[in-house]
Amino acid sequence: MVGENKFRKWLEVEIAVCETLAERGIIPSRAVQVIKERANFNVERINEIEKQVKHDVIAFTTSVAEFVGPESRYVHYGLTSSDVVDTALALQLKESSRSCKKMCRNFWKF
């Protein structure tokens, strides 16, 4: 599904930030447990929300909130959209580089 990996990386970033904030005592540890257990999203729902709000990250966090419930108030806490998008893009590039490197190694074996 288009966007699935992008949103998966966004969620990875959001959860990592929640874990860090909990370690520092800024948000409750129990909330992070709930977020990790329930966090998910629906790409179709994100697209639907984005048509209304005209903002991809707001649409994403709204979809995540629908899965997480009240603890979702800590998702995206202290972040800008660019924080999430840019960090997730860096993770995607790292992942892509590994794949390219592996493909090149396999290609040059022949």
N, C-alpha and C positions, 0 to 999 in steps of 0.2 A: 504494500500500500504506500502510495506517495506520501512522504512526510513522516512516516512511522519512525524511521531511525532518527530523524532530526528531533522529533518530540521525545523519543526515548532518551536521547542525550540531554535534552532540556531537563527532563525529569531527574536524570542522574545528577546534574548540577544542582538542582533545587534541593534534592535530598542531601547531598554532600554539604551544602550550606546549612541546612537544618541541623545536621549532626554536629557541625562545628559550633553553631550557636548554642546548642545544648551543652556541649563540652565546656563552653565558657559561662554557662549558667544564665544565658540570655533568654532562652526558651526552655520550657519543661521537657525533660528527657522522655517522659511518658508520651508527650505529643509526637515526638520523633518516632517512637515505636509504632504509634498508630499510623502516622504518615507512611512509614516504610511498609507496613502491612497492607494498607489500603490503596496506596498511590497507584493510579492508573489514569488513562485518558482514552478518549474515543475520537479518532481523526475526523469522522463525519460530523460529530458534535462540535469539534473545534472549528471546522469550516463553516458550520451553521452560525455559531456565535460570532465568528470573525466578520461575517457579512453584516451583522448588526452593529458591532462595536468598532469595526475597522482597525483592529489592533491584534496582531497575531499572538503576542504573549498574554494579553488579557484573556483572549479566547482560550488559550492553553490552560492558564491557571484556573479559569472558571470550570473547564472540563475536569481538571484534577480535583478541584473542590467538590464537585458532584460525587466523586468516588470517596474522598477522604472524610468529608463531614466537617464538624466544627473545628477540628485541629488544623484544617487547611488555612486558618488565619495566620499560621506561622510559615506557610509556603510563600516564598518570594519576599520574606521579611528582610528589609534592609537592602534589597537588590534593585537595580535598574533592569530594564529589559535588555540593554546592551550587555550587562554583566552575564546574563544567562545565555544570550544568543552567541556572544563572542567566545565565551568559555566552551560552550557546546560545539561550536564550529572548530575550535582548536582540537577538541577530542575527536571529532569526525576526521579532521585532517590527519591526525596521528594514526587513526585506524586505517584510513585509506593508504597512507604511506606504507604501513606494514603489509597491506594486501599487495600493493604495487611491487614492493621489494620481494615478496615471496614469488609473485608471478615472474619477475625478472630472473630470479635465481633458477626457477624451474625452466624458463625458456632457454637460458644459457647452458643448461645441462646437456642439451641436445646438440 
